[in-house]
């Protein structure tokens, strides 16, 4: 039966910074298709993740995205999504949508199986060589046998027969594989139901490789450097030796940072090209005007900022994410500056498609986007493992650090005067009242979010008006 509900095409990128878009204007990056999407829809300029409880930030980030639940209300670090936490794919499937999932799924096989009734090129993992991706075909039984993870199997183009085993596309880039899977789904479907298609790219996550023609677009010597570039992080943040931080030698030099940025931007331009092919498939099939298209990233990345390379921190470059949306009944050319989290998308898409919001989802719907920064969340709660806690308001950001079981450092930034978070004001006499207010806000949000960090070290909360239990 035909439905008047719109389709949803949800595209997720991996490790894309919020400012790594041409529409933002900070970097000389070519993203014409994503820029056009922002022009005909909404660019959310203050979208964030709250951080993560694992060094693999993408795992809790995606668990929050798929369930609409906050960081301390998912199961563990998101390795699995329990049956009682309804997923967005599951919810749309129950509402009569044809659900399709392709690409990276980092939250367990059972939750993928109940979310999607069809799919292709499924990668169960965190990262992999982009030119040798072990991908599963859709298995209606949901087994996805782990024993054949590295068994190379050729895949015939346009193959639709489900297989419980996987295959490896040796010599083909992950971005091309996933874009073509999405195009095949859009062009070949015969179902009259609306669709919810989730396409989770593996790029621009390292290893940063891409077809040579894209790398040639970005000579490293022509690129600017991050305004908050440092040779090293100025103090021990508790996780300076995590895997991401070993991707470049210390001290970080301008030459090395520029090379990383050249590869990173090239990967995103490659992504943009292939996303353009997916959007063109909507046009060819007459689906564009009845499809809500969402583009989001799972977390940001440092790439030299603050002397860091990864996302295991609470600075803006790592917790801010790109978020674009366009489609029927959404306004055009909007830059919505309200604070929001990525996990707010679940209830938002429910509202935009006329579905009820499941009681297990905790996010807040963004409603009708507007050119405003008012009316969103007043403060954002931020956390990384047991090591860092923070709060961000429209003007200030507070970050507290616990290393070796005791609070070792406090940072206070005036974001209006210091948007790149370079000048710590926590010791300034004129900042003490602000510092006290932010600590009270942090403690209140800790309780609201059910953060049990006090169990990891009571000294984290010493000096707070509302100490931990």
ZIQUILIN-V299689 format. One record per residue. N is the residue number from 0. RES is the residue in one letter. PHI is phi in radians with two decimals (* if undefined). BURIAL is # if it has 9 or more other C-alpha atoms within 8 Angstrom, else .. Layout:
<<N & RES & PHI & BURIAL> <N & RES & PHI & BURIAL>>
This chain:
<<0 & X & * & .> <1 & X & -1.21 & .> <2 & X & -2.26 & .> <3 & X & -1.50 & .> <4 & X & -1.22 & .> <5 & X & -1.29 & #> <6 & X & -1.25 & #> <7 & X & -2.29 & #> <8 & X & -1.95 & #> <9 & X & -1.90 & #> <10 & X & -1.93 & #> <11 & X & -2.05 & #> <12 & X & -1.81 & #> <13 & X & -2.06 & #> <14 & X & 1.35 & #> <15 & X & -1.56 & #> <16 & X & -1.18 & #> <17 & X & -1.12 & #> <18 & X & -1.61 & #> <19 & X & -1.56 & #> <20 & X & -2.47 & #> <21 & X & -1.04 & #> <22 & X & -1.13 & .> <23 & X & -1.37 & .> <24 & X & 1.48 & .> <25 & X & -1.57 & .> <26 & X & -2.10 & #> <27 & X & -1.36 & .> <28 & X & -2.05 & #> <29 & X & -1.69 & .> <30 & X & -2.37 & #> <31 & X & -1.09 & .> <32 & X & -1.27 & #> <33 & X & -1.23 & #> <34 & X & -1.11 & #> <35 & X & -1.15 & .> <36 & X & -1.09 & #> <37 & X & -1.14 & #> <38 & X & -1.19 & #> <39 & X & -1.65 & #> <40 & X & -2.60 & #> <41 & X & -2.22 & #> <42 & X & -1.90 & #> <43 & X & -1.50 & #> <44 & X & -1.57 & #> <45 & X & -2.29 & #> <46 & X & -1.49 & #> <47 & X & -2.40 & #> <48 & X & -1.90 & #> <49 & X & -1.40 & #> <50 & X & 2.06 & #> <51 & X & -2.94 & #> <52 & X & -1.78 & #> <53 & X & -2.52 & #> <54 & X & -1.09 & .> <55 & X & -1.44 & .> <56 & X & -0.96 & #> <57 & X & -1.09 & #> <58 & X & -1.21 & #> <59 & X & -1.15 & #> <60 & X & -1.06 & #> <61 & X & -1.27 & #> <62 & X & -1.10 & #> <63 & X & -1.13 & #> <64 & X & -1.01 & #> <65 & X & -1.32 & #> <66 & X & -1.89 & #> <67 & X & 1.24 & #> <68 & X & -1.86 & #> <69 & X & -1.40 & #> <70 & X & -1.03 & #> <71 & X & -1.69 & #> <72 & X & -2.02 & .> <73 & X & -1.61 & #> <74 & X & -1.46 & #> <75 & X & 0.98 & .> <76 & X & -1.75 & #> <77 & X & 1.63 & #> <78 & X & -1.00 & #> <79 & X & -2.35 & #> <80 & X & -1.91 & #> <81 & X & -1.17 & .> <82 & X & -1.05 & .> <83 & X & -1.33 & .> <84 & X & -1.73 & #> <85 & X & -1.13 & #> <86 & X & -1.62 & #> <87 & X & -1.14 & #> <88 & X & -1.12 & #> <89 & X & -1.06 & #> <90 & X & -1.14 & #> <91 & X & -1.19 & #> <92 & X & -1.11 & #> <93 & X & -1.12 & .> <94 & X & -1.48 & .> <95 & X & 1.77 & .> <96 & X & -1.45 & #> <97 & X & -1.41 & #> <98 & X & -1.88 & #> <99 & X & -2.29 & #> <100 & X & -2.25 & #> <101 & X & -2.39 & #> <102 & X & 1.71 & #> <103 & X & -1.26 & #> <104 & X & -2.34 & #> <105 & X & -1.93 & #> <106 & X & -2.30 & #> <107 & X & 1.64 & #> <108 & X & -1.20 & #> <109 & X & -1.05 & .> <110 & X & -1.24 & #> <111 & X & -1.12 & #> <112 & X & -1.06 & #> <113 & X & -1.41 & #> <114 & X & -1.48 & #> <115 & X & -2.24 & #> <116 & X & -1.59 & #> <117 & X & -2.71 & #> <118 & X & 3.14 & #> <119 & X & -2.89 & #> <120 & X & 0.87 & #> <121 & X & -1.58 & #> <122 & X & -2.01 & #> <123 & X & -1.63 & #> <124 & X & 2.98 & .> <125 & X & -1.76 & #> <126 & X & -2.71 & .> <127 & X & -2.89 & .> <128 & X & -1.05 & .> <129 & X & -1.10 & #> <130 & X & -1.68 & #> <131 & X & -2.55 & #> <132 & X & -1.50 & #> <133 & X & -1.38 & #> <134 & X & -2.10 & #> <135 & X & -1.65 & #> <136 & X & -1.38 & #> <137 & X & -1.20 & #> <138 & X & -2.03 & #> <139 & X & -1.12 & .> <140 & X & -1.45 & .> <141 & X & 1.35 & #> <142 & X & -1.29 & .> <143 & X & 0.80 & #> <144 & X & -0.99 & .> <145 & X & -1.21 & .> <146 & X & -1.19 & .> <147 & X & -1.91 & .> <148 & X & -1.00 & #> <149 & X & -1.93 & .> <150 & X & -1.47 & .> <151 & X & -1.17 & #> <152 & X & -2.46 & .> <153 & X & -1.18 & .> <154 & X & -2.11 & .> <155 & X & -1.23 & .> <156 & X & -1.10 & .> <157 & X & 1.13 & .> <158 & X & -1.16 & .> <159 & X & -2.11 & .> <160 & X & -1.27 & .> <161 & X & -1.22 & .> <162 & X & -2.31 & #> <163 & X & -1.36 & #> <164 & X & -1.79 & #> <165 & X & -1.84 & #> <166 & X & -2.59 & #> <167 & X & -2.14 & #> <168 & X & -1.58 & #> <169 & X & -1.07 & .> <170 & X & 1.50 & .> <171 & X & -2.06 & #> <172 & X & -1.34 & #> <173 & X & -0.99 & #> <174 & X & -1.08 & #> <175 & X & -1.17 & #> <176 & X & -1.04 & #> <177 & X & -1.29 & #> <178 & X & -1.09 & #> <179 & X & -1.19 & #> <180 & X & -1.11 & #> <181 & X & -1.15 & #> <182 & X & -1.09 & #> <183 & X & -1.04 & #> <184 & X & -1.06 & .> <185 & X & -1.12 & #> <186 & X & -1.40 & #> <187 & X & -1.74 & .> <188 & X & -1.22 & .> <189 & X & -1.95 & .> <190 & X & -1.24 & .> <191 & X & -1.54 & .> <192 & X & -1.23 & #> <193 & X & -1.16 & #> <194 & X & -2.01 & #> <195 & X & -2.07 & #> <196 & X & -1.93 & #> <197 & X & -1.97 & #> <198 & X & -2.12 & #> <199 & X & -1.89 & #> <200 & X & -1.22 & #> <201 & X & -1.63 & #> <202 & X & -1.66 & #> <203 & X & -1.58 & #> <204 & X & -1.01 & #> <205 & X & -1.17 & .> <206 & X & -1.18 & .> <207 & X & -1.44 & #> <208 & X & -2.26 & .> <209 & X & -2.88 & #> <210 & X & -0.96 & .> <211 & X & -1.03 & .> <212 & X & -1.13 & .> <213 & X & -1.39 & #> <214 & X & -1.10 & #> <215 & X & -1.17 & .> <216 & X & -1.30 & .> <217 & X & -2.25 & #> <218 & X & -1.09 & #> <219 & X & -0.96 & #> <220 & X & -1.15 & .> <221 & X & -1.60 & .> <222 & X & -1.57 & #> <223 & X & -1.28 & .> <224 & X & -1.76 & .> <225 & X & -0.99 & .> <226 & X & -1.11 & .> <227 & X & -1.88 & #> <228 & X & -1.10 & #> <229 & X & -2.33 & #> <230 & X & -1.17 & #> <231 & X & -2.63 & #> <232 & X & -1.18 & #> <233 & X & -1.25 & .> <234 & X & -2.74 & .> <235 & X & -1.31 & .> <236 & X & -1.64 & #> <237 & X & 1.74 & #> <238 & X & -2.60 & .> <239 & X & -1.39 & .> <240 & X & -1.99 & .> <241 & X & -1.14 & #> <242 & X & -0.88 & .> <243 & X & -1.02 & #> <244 & X & -1.29 & #> <245 & X & -1.66 & .> <246 & X & -1.34 & .> <247 & X & -2.52 & .> <248 & X & -1.24 & .> <249 & X & -1.80 & .> <250 & X & -1.23 & .> <251 & X & -1.26 & #> <252 & X & -1.81 & .> <253 & X & -0.96 & .> <254 & X & -1.13 & .> <255 & X & -1.19 & #> <256 & X & -1.09 & #> <257 & X & -1.10 & #> <258 & X & -1.14 & #> <259 & X & -1.10 & #> <260 & X & -1.14 & #> <261 & X & -1.04 & #> <262 & X & -1.16 & #> <263 & X & -1.10 & #> <264 & X & -1.13 & #> <265 & X & -1.10 & #> <266 & X & -1.08 & #> <267 & X & -1.25 & #> <268 & X & -1.15 & #> <269 & X & -1.04 & #> <270 & X & -0.98 & #> <271 & X & -1.02 & #> <272 & X & -1.00 & #> <273 & X & -1.33 & #> <274 & X & -1.09 & #> <275 & X & -1.00 & #> <276 & X & -1.16 & #> <277 & X & -1.15 & #> <278 & X & -1.13 & #> <279 & X & -1.13 & .> <280 & X & -1.13 & #> <281 & X & -1.07 & #> <282 & X & -1.13 & #> <283 & X & -1.10 & .> <284 & X & -1.68 & #> <285 & X & 1.22 & .> <286 & X & -1.74 & #> <287 & X & -1.05 & #> <288 & X & -1.31 & .> <289 & X & -2.12 & #> <290 & X & -2.21 & #> <291 & X & -1.43 & #> <292 & X & -1.88 & #> <293 & X & -2.11 & #> <294 & X & -2.10 & #> <295 & X & -2.49 & #> <296 & X & -1.99 & #> <297 & X & -1.46 & #> <298 & X & -2.99 & #> <299 & X & -1.60 & #> <300 & X & -2.87 & #> <301 & X & -1.45 & #> <302 & X & 0.91 & #> <303 & X & 1.78 & #> <304 & X & -1.07 & #> <305 & X & 1.02 & #> <306 & X & 1.30 & #> <307 & X & -1.91 & #> <308 & X & -2.06 & #> <309 & X & -1.83 & #> <310 & X & -2.04 & #> <311 & X & -1.55 & #> <312 & X & -2.86 & #> <313 & X & -1.95 & #> <314 & X & -1.26 & .> <315 & X & -1.00 & .> <316 & X & -1.10 & #> <317 & X & -1.80 & #> <318 & X & -1.76 & #> <319 & X & -1.55 & #> <320 & X & -2.32 & #> <321 & X & -1.26 & #> <322 & X & -2.64 & #> <323 & X & -2.22 & #> <324 & X & -2.64 & #> <325 & X & -2.60 & #> <326 & X & 2.75 & #> <327 & X & -1.03 & #> <328 & X & 1.26 & .> <329 & X & -1.61 & #> <330 & X & -1.18 & #> <331 & X & -1.86 & #> <332 & X & 1.15 & #> <333 & X & -1.71 & #> <334 & X & -2.04 & #> <335 & X & -1.62 & #> <336 & X & -1.75 & #> <337 & X & -1.24 & #> <338 & X & -1.06 & #> <339 & X & -2.66 & #> <340 & X & -1.88 & #> <341 & X & -1.04 & #> <342 & X & -1.29 & #> <343 & X & -1.28 & #> <344 & X & -1.17 & #> <345 & X & -1.02 & #> <346 & X & -1.14 & #> <347 & X & -1.11 & #> <348 & X & -1.16 & #> <349 & X & -1.05 & #> <350 & X & -1.15 & #> <351 & X & -1.16 & .> <352 & X & -1.83 & .> <353 & X & 1.41 & .> <354 & X & -1.68 & .> <355 & X & -1.18 & .> <356 & X & -1.70 & .> <357 & X & -1.15 & .> <358 & X & -1.14 & .> <359 & X & -1.42 & #> <360 & X & -1.47 & #> <361 & X & -1.87 & #> <362 & X & -1.13 & #> <363 & X & -1.92 & .> <364 & X & -1.10 & #> <365 & X & -1.46 & #> <366 & X & 1.04 & .> <367 & X & -1.50 & .> <368 & X & -1.14 & #> <369 & X & -2.50 & .> <370 & X & -1.31 & .> <371 & X & -2.75 & .> <372 & X & -2.03 & #> <373 & X & -1.74 & .> <374 & X & 1.67 & .> <375 & X & -1.63 & #> <376 & X & -1.18 & .> <377 & X & -1.36 & .> <378 & X & -2.58 & #> <379 & X & -1.93 & #> <380 & X & -1.60 & #> <381 & X & -2.27 & #> <382 & X & -2.69 & #> <383 & X & -2.32 & #> <384 & X & 0.75 & #> <385 & X & -1.62 & #> <386 & X & -1.73 & #> <387 & X & -2.49 & #> <388 & X & -2.38 & #> <389 & X & -2.70 & #> <390 & X & -2.49 & #> <391 & X & -2.22 & #> <392 & X & -2.01 & #> <393 & X & -1.10 & .> <394 & X & -2.01 & .> <395 & X & -2.16 & #> <396 & X & -2.37 & #> <397 & X & -2.00 & #> <398 & X & -2.23 & #> <399 & X & -1.98 & #> <400 & X & -2.10 & #> <401 & X & -2.15 & #> <402 & X & -2.24 & #> <403 & X & 1.20 & .> <404 & X & 1.43 & #> <405 & X & -2.43 & #> <406 & X & -1.25 & #> <407 & X & -1.95 & .> <408 & X & -2.74 & .> <409 & X & -2.22 & #> <410 & X & -2.18 & #> <411 & X & -2.28 & #> <412 & X & -2.05 & #> <413 & X & -1.61 & #> <414 & X & -1.21 & #> <415 & X & -1.21 & .> <416 & X & -1.59 & .> <417 & X & -2.44 & #> <418 & X & -1.16 & .> <419 & X & -1.67 & .> <420 & X & 1.01 & #> <421 & X & -1.88 & .> <422 & X & -2.13 & .> <423 & X & -1.30 & #> <424 & X & -1.88 & #> <425 & X & -1.16 & #> <426 & X & -1.65 & .> <427 & X & -1.25 & .> <428 & X & -1.07 & .> <429 & X & -1.31 & .> <430 & X & -1.75 & #> <431 & X & -1.18 & #> <432 & X & -1.15 & .> <433 & X & -1.07 & .> <434 & X & -1.06 & #> <435 & X & -1.12 & .> <436 & X & -1.12 & .> <437 & X & -1.18 & #> <438 & X & -1.16 & #> <439 & X & -1.16 & #> <440 & X & -1.08 & #> <441 & X & -1.06 & #> <442 & X & -1.13 & #> <443 & X & -1.13 & #> <444 & X & -1.20 & #> <445 & X & -0.96 & #> <446 & X & -1.22 & .> <447 & X & -1.11 & .> <448 & X & -1.49 & #> <449 & X & 1.23 & .> <450 & X & -1.36 & #> <451 & X & -1.72 & .> <452 & X & -1.04 & .> <453 & X & -1.07 & #> <454 & X & -1.25 & .> <455 & X & -1.51 & .> <456 & X & 3.09 & #> <457 & X & -1.06 & #> <458 & X & -1.16 & #> <459 & X & -0.98 & #> <460 & X & -1.79 & #> <461 & X & -1.07 & .> <462 & X & 1.55 & .> <463 & X & -1.51 & #> <464 & X & -1.15 & .> <465 & X & -2.11 & .> <466 & X & -1.17 & #> <467 & X & -1.17 & .> <468 & X & -1.18 & .>>
